[in-house]
Amino acid sequence: MTILADEFQETCNETAIYPRDQGVVYTLLGLSNEAGELLGKYKKFLRDSSDWSDVREAMIGELGDVLWYCAQLSTELDVELSTVMERVLHKLQDRKARGVIGGSGDNR
């Protein structure tokens, strides 16, 4: 099954339960938390030499949570997720064309 970005965003919004007057900060905090959990799964893999397939599955689950918060933050910023995706692709393609994709800084 293929889910389109904006359809994903709409469906995520149907499951969103948080104070909407604090939507931006709530989704930012949630995104940061879920990204941290994703990193934590990998850190424990490095520490414990766990089975990669188990860690991979756990990371995929956390990545889904990261995507949920990205979709909700897009909703809170009143922008379609597909627009965010298109913008980042355009930015990266432009950087690649100018030979600055490997540099650092936002304004390359």
Order of alpha helices (4+ residues) and beta strands (2+ residues): alpha-alpha-alpha-alpha
